[in-house]
Every structure is written in C-alpha cells, then in structure tokens.
Amino acid sequence: MEQSFLIISEYGIHARPATRLVNLAMSFHSDIDLTAMGKTVNLKSIMGLMSLGIYKGETVKVHVTGTDSDKALMAISDFIITEGLGRLA
C-alpha cells in the first residue's frame, strides 16, 4: 500500500515532526519506507529521514507492507495531514 503527499509545511519535515513520525512508524510491525527526490529510506530510521532534507513543495511517497499495513498507512497519513506537514498528492 502506498500514498503520496505534497509537503506544505513552511519548514518541510524538520527534526521535531520527523522524530514523532519515526516513533509512530516504529509502533507498527510493517515495513515502512518513504521515498522523496528519487531516494528511499526506512521511515523507522531518524537518520535516514533527516538525510533526505525534505522541504516545502516536495512530493513524498509512503510505502507500507506487512500485517498491519492498513493501520500504519492510516496513522501516518493522519499524522502528516493533522500536523500540517502535507496534504494528499
């Protein structure tokens, strides 16, 4: 399962929301990857996520596979939207 988002936050995905997003991803058993600018990282890795340097206007894709992929994708989507980081692309 996957979903794309357009990053709308003025600061992109910076340290504080990135940490919360990684912690949320780690609460699921599924494998969760995030792709941006042609690079894919494990969303359960803060260093991987921060290495992308995602700024406003970027499109990111979240890809989830595993036993709780439905719940994981829904929770991550809700987080990105409600925190004002992005909107569905």
C-alpha positions in Angstrom: 0.0 0.0 0.0 1.2 3.5 -0.7 0.2 7.1 -0.5 1.8 10.3 -1.9 1.8 13.6 -0.1 2.8 17.2 -1.1 4.8 18.8 1.7 3.1 22.1 2.6 4.8 22.9 5.9 6.9 26.1 5.6 9.8 24.2 7.3 9.4 20.9 5.5 9.9 17.8 7.6 12.3 19.2 10.3 13.7 17.5 13.4 10.7 17.6 15.8 8.0 16.2 13.5 10.5 13.8 11.9 11.2 12.3 15.4 7.5 12.0 16.1 6.9 10.4 12.6 9.7 7.9 13.1 8.3 7.0 16.6 4.9 6.5 15.1 6.3 4.3 12.3 8.2 2.2 14.9 4.9 1.4 16.7 3.9 -0.8 13.7 5.2 -4.3 12.7 5.0 -3.4 8.9 8.0 -2.3 6.8 7.5 1.4 6.1 9.6 3.3 3.5 9.5 6.9 2.5 10.6 8.0 -1.0 11.5 11.6 -1.9 13.7 13.1 -4.6 14.4 9.6 -6.0 15.8 8.2 -2.7 14.1 5.7 -0.5 14.7 5.4 3.3 13.3 3.3 6.1 10.8 5.5 7.9 11.8 3.8 11.2 15.3 5.5 10.9 15.6 9.1 12.0 19.0 9.4 10.4 17.5 8.1 7.1 14.6 10.5 7.2 16.7 13.5 8.1 19.2 12.7 5.4 16.6 13.4 2.7 16.3 17.1 3.7 12.6 17.3 2.7 11.4 20.9 2.2 8.1 22.6 1.3 6.9 21.7 -2.2 8.5 18.2 -2.3 6.3 15.2 -3.0 6.9 12.2 -0.8 5.6 8.7 -1.1 5.0 6.4 1.9 5.1 2.7 1.1 3.9 0.1 3.7 4.0 -3.7 3.5 3.1 -6.1 6.3 0.5 -7.4 8.6 -0.7 -4.1 10.0 -0.1 -2.0 6.8 -3.7 -0.6 6.7 -3.4 0.8 10.2 0.1 2.0 9.7 -0.7 3.9 6.5 -3.8 5.4 8.0 -2.0 6.6 11.1 1.0 8.0 9.1 -1.4 9.8 6.7 -3.4 11.2 9.6 -0.2 12.5 11.3 1.2 14.1 8.1 -2.2 15.9 7.5 -3.2 16.9 11.0 0.3 18.2 11.9 0.2 20.4 8.8 3.2 18.7 7.2 1.5 17.8 4.0 -1.7 17.0 2.0 -2.6 14.2 -0.2 -1.0 14.5 -3.6 
